[in-house]
Amino acid sequence: MDKILVTGGLGFIGSHTVVELQNEGYQVVIIDDLSNSSLAVLDGITSITGIKPVFEKLDLKEKTSVETFFAKHSNIKGVIHFAASKAVGESVQNPLLYYENNINTLVYILKELKKLPESSFIFSSSCTVYGQADEMPITENAPVKLAESPYGNTKQIGEEIIKDTCKISPKLKAIALRYFNPVGSHESAKIGELPIGVPQNLVPFITQTAIGIREQLSVFGDDYPTPDGTCIRDYIHVVDLAKAHVIALKRLLSSKNKTNYETFNLGTGTGSSVLEVIKSFEKVSGTKLNYKIVGRREGDVISAYANTSKANNELGWKSQLTLDDAMSSAWKWEQKVRAK
Ligand code: WQD
């Protein structure tokens, strides 16, 4: 079966995607620099699938290391590229770290893929490229707006780099997957979201508050023009998201792609407010969450949820798991991690 490289394969979405690739029989090689993950994730993957992926600790910012890796693994048929820094706030404080880690690494990988007779490339992009879209739900044709952060800019620039490269390299087939808000964990609770330090994202902050690591959740504003005043997002279960990556990869490996650069929105198609997420969590966990309403967070968009018809119709993919499933699995994971 084809050999697939997963960069950032020990990360949150990466590890869940490795599990789904192995479930489909692919041979997986993981590159990770362990800057935002740990080797324990490799054990988690192995304990779920029974197959230990090949792992190489490698800093993709080092061009020669990338060249050496591809020379050693010349029979790689596809690459799913997750490795990147992704904290919006951090990117504002340290833009050059983001441009180096998210852009240079992409260029080095694409240079290697261009040397192959044929290659399939899946890029981890984000709904953040849309900024505050004018219309809901958001389609892939919505205008890419001025990024709200250097992080978001690296995703926009990344898509442009891939598009330009595909234009002159017909044998390079690429898909950019624009994620909405990935949440939840594998049902086994053997892998999940491992935020290092204080979580920036809503769901890990909720579960850490519920388990007592955090004192109280701050809800960033309830004065938005939405039904309950809090921001709306499209929370997609990470397992549904992982399965979409395998489907997108198969599309390229079997040359079913319509052009050699495509983009797909990956969400549930349903928007949920912050208060609705809290209510879902309280329902599935049977706990009352300690939260308070505070001021708005700089850079938050009011509403973002996906029009998923392109992914439904062309990929034949649709999210299966609900917000309650995601909250329940996130809570199970938090309890498991803290029990260690
Ligand atoms: C969701 C909602 C907050 C924390 C994320 C990533 C970004 C990109 C897209 C990958 C917002 C509110 C949050 C808290 C809160 N991912 N919130 N209290 O902002 O949509 O962006 O997904 O590309 O990198 O950051 O997700 O989970 O940070 O916030 O009230 O403690 O929850 O205001 O409305 P966001 P988030």
Residues whose N, C-alpha, C, O or C-beta is under 5 A from the ligand:
A	BS01	WQD	K86 V88 S125 S126 T128 F180 N181 Q200 N201 L202 V203 F205 S218 V219 F220 C231 R233 V274 R297 D300
